[in-house]
Amino acid sequence: MVKHDKVAIRINRISSDKRKIKNEKGINFPDSELGISPLTSYDISCLPFIIENADIVGYSFVRLPSDISLLRNLITNKSEHPPQIIIKIETPESVKNLPEILLEGMKQEVFGIMIARGDLAVEIGFERMGEIQEKILWICEAAHVPVIWATQVLENLNKSGLATRSEITDAGHAARAECIMINKGSHTIEVIETLKDILQRTSEHRNKKRFIFRQLSIAKEFIGH
């Protein structure tokens, strides 16, 4: 129910015993196209500090090529040496518009993509995550754009000191990206050592295998329009 500046929602199912929503938690609208700028007024107010102190800025919830030019214009107008931009792919629109986003991003000398798998899985459905992350890796490799593989890499190992079989396999898949992001935890050194071992072993097999993909729908739809 929508009333003036408020929205009432009904929660039909929860995934844990924690029944309270924390302050400042985001809400996903995967089936809706929201005409909202990815840059809030607070983001824009932080830009002077970012420009002065950061080498790289991560850009969340990019949906359109114009979102990239918006940020680029803001930071280049304020600095001769602005930070480089990493675009986080985390919505169905960003996946659909990925070819155009890449073309716009490559107007910079340095540019990268992050597969933000947490929000992306919620937005597109967990069952499609494996397919979509492969497509993103593939099209970015063709465009020579580096990719950061993010969200929950060896997270159980980082938190408890013991890895699960599935996250070891996931870490092996991450070897095809140029960079892997790990979260904070009590076993960070062990995570780095384990990840290094997995990546070294996996890289020995990468040149021995060739994947054959069906027609890439992201590219087909881009060419079609």
Kinemage of the C-alpha trace (Angstrom):
@kinemage 1
@onewidth
@group {chain A} dominant
@subgroup {mainchain}
@vectorlist {calphas} color= white
{ca met a 1} P 0.000 0.000 0.000
{ca val a 2} L 1.382 3.400 -1.007
{ca lys a 3} L 0.300 6.533 0.815
{ca his a 4} L 1.979 9.884 0.219
{ca asp a 5} L 5.645 9.352 1.146
{ca lys a 6} L 5.168 5.996 2.875
{ca val a 7} L 4.881 2.400 1.739
{ca ala a 8} L 3.368 -0.487 3.676
{ca ile a 9} L 4.517 -4.019 2.829
{ca arg a 10} L 3.645 -7.498 4.011
{ca ile a 11} L 6.438 -10.008 4.624
{ca asn a 12} L 5.291 -13.534 3.774
{ca arg a 13} L 8.477 -15.451 4.542
{ca ile a 14} L 11.796 -14.924 6.320
{ca ser a 15} L 15.003 -16.901 5.864
{ca ser a 16} L 16.253 -16.934 9.445
{ca asp a 17} L 15.172 -16.632 13.052
{ca lys a 18} L 16.036 -12.929 13.054
{ca arg a 19} L 12.665 -11.267 12.671
{ca lys a 20} L 13.760 -7.626 12.700
{ca ile a 21} L 15.009 -5.549 9.798
{ca lys a 22} L 18.039 -3.457 10.680
{ca asn a 23} L 18.192 0.253 10.044
{ca glu a 24} L 19.428 1.422 6.641
{ca lys a 25} L 18.948 -1.976 4.997
{ca gly a 26} L 18.222 -1.879 1.276
{ca ile a 27} L 15.158 -3.273 -0.461
{ca asn a 28} L 15.258 -4.941 -3.875
{ca phe a 29} L 12.634 -4.417 -6.586
{ca pro a 30} L 13.760 -6.951 -9.199
{ca asp a 31} L 10.657 -6.696 -11.383
{ca ser a 32} L 10.530 -2.902 -11.474
{ca glu a 33} L 12.404 -0.327 -13.535
{ca leu a 34} L 13.094 2.479 -11.101
{ca gly a 35} L 13.878 5.851 -12.618
{ca ile a 36} L 16.227 6.718 -9.774
{ca ser a 37} L 19.749 8.029 -10.179
{ca pro a 38} L 22.434 5.750 -8.702
{ca leu a 39} L 24.028 8.885 -7.246
{ca thr a 40} L 22.297 10.275 -4.179
{ca ser a 41} L 22.822 13.781 -2.841
{ca tyr a 42} L 24.984 12.242 -0.107
{ca asp a 43} L 27.133 10.467 -2.711
{ca ile a 44} L 27.700 13.745 -4.534
{ca ser a 45} L 28.637 15.503 -1.296
{ca cys a 46} L 31.311 12.823 -0.687
{ca leu a 47} L 32.910 13.211 -4.112
{ca pro a 48} L 35.428 15.949 -3.155
{ca phe a 49} L 36.917 13.707 -0.460
{ca ile a 50} L 36.895 10.669 -2.789
{ca ile a 51} L 38.598 12.589 -5.571
{ca glu a 52} L 41.326 13.835 -3.234
{ca asn a 53} L 42.031 10.537 -1.468
{ca ala a 54} L 40.978 7.562 -3.618
{ca asp a 55} L 42.548 5.848 -6.611
{ca ile a 56} L 39.418 3.853 -7.442
{ca val a 57} L 35.733 4.449 -6.825
{ca gly a 58} L 33.132 1.650 -6.847
{ca tyr a 59} L 29.873 2.655 -8.531
{ca ser a 60} L 26.781 0.789 -7.304
{ca phe a 61} L 23.450 0.163 -9.037
{ca val a 62} L 24.505 1.356 -12.475
{ca arg a 63} L 21.725 0.610 -14.953
{ca leu a 64} L 22.494 2.719 -18.018
{ca pro a 65} L 25.518 4.119 -19.880
{ca ser a 66} L 24.326 7.601 -18.910
{ca asp a 67} L 24.888 6.675 -15.263
{ca ile a 68} L 28.599 6.303 -16.030
{ca ser a 69} L 28.866 9.581 -17.906
{ca leu a 70} L 27.081 11.305 -15.018
{ca leu a 71} L 29.744 10.245 -12.507
{ca arg a 72} L 32.599 10.754 -14.940
{ca asn a 73} L 31.561 14.329 -15.642
{ca leu a 74} L 31.270 15.100 -11.939
{ca ile a 75} L 34.717 13.790 -11.046
{ca thr a 76} L 36.606 15.010 -14.118
{ca asn a 77} L 35.260 18.529 -13.680
{ca lys a 78} L 36.782 18.639 -10.208
{ca ser a 79} L 40.163 17.004 -10.782
{ca glu a 80} L 42.825 16.590 -13.454
{ca his a 81} L 43.541 13.104 -12.114
{ca pro a 82} L 40.176 11.656 -11.061
{ca pro a 83} L 39.883 8.160 -9.544
{ca gln a 84} L 39.185 5.292 -11.897
{ca ile a 85} L 35.687 3.782 -11.904
{ca ile a 86} L 34.661 0.213 -11.117
{ca ile a 87} L 31.095 -0.493 -12.254
{ca lys a 88} L 29.150 -2.902 -10.066
{ca ile a 89} L 26.824 -5.144 -12.058
{ca glu a 90} L 23.972 -6.019 -9.716
{ca thr a 91} L 20.624 -5.482 -11.462
{ca pro a 92} L 18.811 -7.095 -14.430
{ca glu a 93} L 19.033 -3.780 -16.279
{ca ser a 94} L 22.812 -3.612 -15.878
{ca val a 95} L 23.113 -7.142 -17.281
{ca lys a 96} L 20.816 -6.347 -20.203
{ca asn a 97} L 22.674 -3.110 -20.960
{ca leu a 98} L 26.156 -4.524 -20.340
{ca pro a 99} L 27.466 -4.058 -23.924
{ca glu a 100} L 26.491 -0.368 -23.890
{ca ile a 101} L 27.858 0.032 -20.357
{ca leu a 102} L 31.174 -1.454 -21.466
{ca leu a 103} L 31.380 0.838 -24.481
{ca glu a 104} L 30.725 3.873 -22.313
{ca gly a 105} L 33.167 2.746 -19.634
{ca met a 106} L 35.935 2.110 -22.147
{ca lys a 107} L 36.010 5.804 -22.956
{ca gln a 108} L 38.318 5.887 -19.927
{ca glu a 109} L 41.857 4.584 -20.118
{ca val a 110} L 41.286 2.423 -17.029
{ca phe a 111} L 37.939 0.816 -16.282
{ca gly a 112} L 36.633 -2.332 -14.612
{ca ile a 113} L 33.543 -4.377 -13.795
{ca met a 114} L 32.560 -5.983 -10.502
{ca ile a 115} L 30.131 -8.898 -10.460
{ca ala a 116} L 28.294 -7.963 -7.260
{ca arg a 117} L 26.833 -11.424 -6.820
{ca gly a 118} L 24.876 -10.746 -3.632
{ca asp a 119} L 22.415 -8.181 -4.959
{ca leu a 120} L 22.580 -9.639 -8.465
{ca ala a 121} L 21.431 -13.058 -7.244
{ca val a 122} L 18.496 -11.473 -5.420
{ca glu a 123} L 17.578 -9.429 -8.480
{ca ile a 124} L 17.779 -12.126 -11.174
{ca gly a 125} L 17.073 -15.232 -9.078
{ca phe a 126} L 19.639 -17.517 -7.453
{ca glu a 127} L 19.055 -20.282 -9.999
{ca arg a 128} L 20.316 -17.998 -12.818
{ca met a 129} L 23.428 -16.793 -11.018
{ca gly a 130} L 25.757 -19.420 -12.457
{ca glu a 131} L 24.648 -18.667 -16.019
{ca ile a 132} L 24.742 -14.887 -15.716
{ca gln a 133} L 28.160 -14.649 -14.060
{ca glu a 134} L 29.569 -16.808 -16.877
{ca lys a 135} L 28.073 -14.475 -19.487
{ca ile a 136} L 29.509 -11.405 -17.757
{ca leu a 137} L 32.968 -12.987 -17.584
{ca trp a 138} L 32.778 -13.973 -21.230
{ca ile a 139} L 31.683 -10.639 -22.680
{ca cys a 140} L 34.140 -8.692 -20.486
{ca glu a 141} L 36.985 -10.943 -21.606
{ca ala a 142} L 36.042 -10.274 -25.227
{ca ala a 143} L 36.106 -6.545 -24.477
{ca his a 144} L 39.420 -6.806 -22.543
{ca val a 145} L 37.762 -5.320 -19.463
{ca pro a 146} L 39.022 -6.661 -16.101
{ca val a 147} L 36.482 -8.246 -13.772
{ca ile a 148} L 36.284 -8.371 -9.980
{ca trp a 149} L 34.561 -11.502 -8.619
{ca ala a 150} L 32.811 -10.414 -5.424
{ca thr a 151} L 30.551 -11.535 -2.560
{ca gln a 152} L 30.968 -14.405 -0.099
{ca val a 153} L 34.168 -15.907 -1.492
{ca leu a 154} L 35.336 -18.434 1.139
{ca glu a 155} L 33.080 -16.642 3.610
{ca asn a 156} L 32.468 -19.670 5.845
{ca leu a 157} L 36.221 -20.222 6.064
{ca asn a 158} L 36.708 -16.560 6.949
{ca lys a 159} L 34.087 -16.630 9.700
{ca ser a 160} L 34.513 -20.099 11.203
{ca gly a 161} L 37.910 -21.328 10.036
{ca leu a 162} L 36.356 -24.208 8.074
{ca ala a 163} L 35.504 -24.047 4.367
{ca thr a 164} L 32.576 -25.822 2.736
{ca arg a 165} L 32.973 -27.943 -0.386
{ca ser a 166} L 30.736 -25.636 -2.408
{ca glu a 167} L 32.705 -22.487 -1.599
{ca ile a 168} L 35.982 -24.179 -2.533
{ca thr a 169} L 34.449 -24.935 -5.940
{ca asp a 170} L 33.196 -21.368 -6.162
{ca ala a 171} L 36.690 -20.059 -5.426
{ca gly a 172} L 37.997 -22.223 -8.260
{ca his a 173} L 35.532 -20.615 -10.668
{ca ala a 174} L 36.667 -17.198 -9.451
{ca ala a 175} L 40.082 -17.863 -10.989
{ca arg a 176} L 38.731 -16.701 -14.341
{ca ala a 177} L 38.325 -13.159 -13.039
{ca glu a 178} L 41.220 -10.712 -12.794
{ca cys a 179} L 40.535 -9.882 -9.140
{ca ile a 180} L 38.707 -11.544 -6.236
{ca met a 181} L 37.158 -9.623 -3.361
{ca ile a 182} L 37.007 -11.204 0.091
{ca asn a 183} L 35.011 -9.977 3.050
{ca lys a 184} L 36.329 -9.242 6.510
{ca gly a 185} L 36.559 -12.066 9.031
{ca ser a 186} L 38.605 -13.673 11.774
{ca his a 187} L 40.560 -15.955 9.434
{ca thr a 188} L 41.585 -13.563 6.656
{ca ile a 189} L 45.195 -14.817 6.421
{ca glu a 190} L 44.006 -18.405 6.077
{ca val a 191} L 41.516 -17.322 3.414
{ca ile a 192} L 44.271 -15.603 1.408
{ca glu a 193} L 46.556 -18.635 1.691
{ca thr a 194} L 43.773 -21.018 0.679
{ca leu a 195} L 42.689 -18.802 -2.192
{ca lys a 196} L 46.253 -18.498 -3.439
{ca asp a 197} L 46.619 -22.289 -3.428
{ca ile a 198} L 43.293 -22.804 -5.254
{ca leu a 199} L 44.101 -20.173 -7.885
{ca gln a 200} L 47.558 -21.574 -8.554
{ca arg a 201} L 46.200 -25.099 -8.996
{ca thr a 202} L 43.288 -23.930 -11.146
{ca ser a 203} L 45.438 -21.755 -13.405
{ca glu a 204} L 47.473 -24.817 -14.415
{ca his a 205} L 44.376 -26.226 -16.133
{ca arg a 206} L 42.912 -23.099 -17.682
{ca asn a 207} L 44.786 -23.384 -20.978
{ca lys a 208} L 43.849 -27.058 -21.332
{ca lys a 209} L 40.110 -26.428 -21.523
{ca arg a 210} L 37.978 -24.511 -23.974
{ca phe a 211} L 34.366 -23.696 -23.251
{ca ile a 212} L 31.824 -23.677 -26.067
{ca phe a 213} L 28.970 -21.266 -25.345
{ca arg a 214} L 25.626 -21.045 -27.029
{ca gln a 215} L 24.608 -17.746 -28.603
{ca leu a 216} L 25.119 -14.982 -26.044
{ca ser a 217} L 21.701 -13.419 -25.487
{ca ile a 218} L 23.176 -10.216 -24.020
{ca ala a 219} L 25.023 -9.556 -27.286
{ca lys a 220} L 22.102 -10.693 -29.470
{ca glu a 221} L 19.671 -8.291 -27.816
{ca phe a 222} L 22.197 -5.442 -28.006
{ca ile a 223} L 22.739 -5.952 -31.748
{ca gly a 224} L 18.996 -6.360 -32.291
{ca his a 225} L 18.149 -2.882 -31.041
